[in-house]
Amino acid sequence: QLQLVESGGGLAQPGGSLRLSCAASGFSLDYYGIGWFRQDPGKERELVASITSGGSTNYADSVKGRFTISRDNAKNTVYLQMNSLKPEDTAVYYCRGALRWGQGTQVTVSS
């Protein structure tokens, strides 16, 4: 089965950190660009960060300087390191690549 699986979400305090993982199974991520998106209830899904197959990255203004996207092709996984978290980062985070969406992982930032 070809799928993307996110993990690493959870509860963090403001100013804290989390690292999300997006692991591919059934196919290789090597040749695909991957995006991390997030969606809060009642809002549109927005692109947070993306990385090309060559490793070039792009970030939404709201997360620049705080989030870092990276990939480990040997592990067939893309990561999103989230630092200096804010309550407004609370959302379900999804990865997308090769025309597939993961199931999402909840991130909640609250004291």
Summary of the structure (lengths in Angstrom):
residues: 111
radius of gyration: 13.1
end to end distance: 38.9
largest distance: 39.8
contacts: 328
relative contact order: 0.33
helix: 5%
strand: 51%
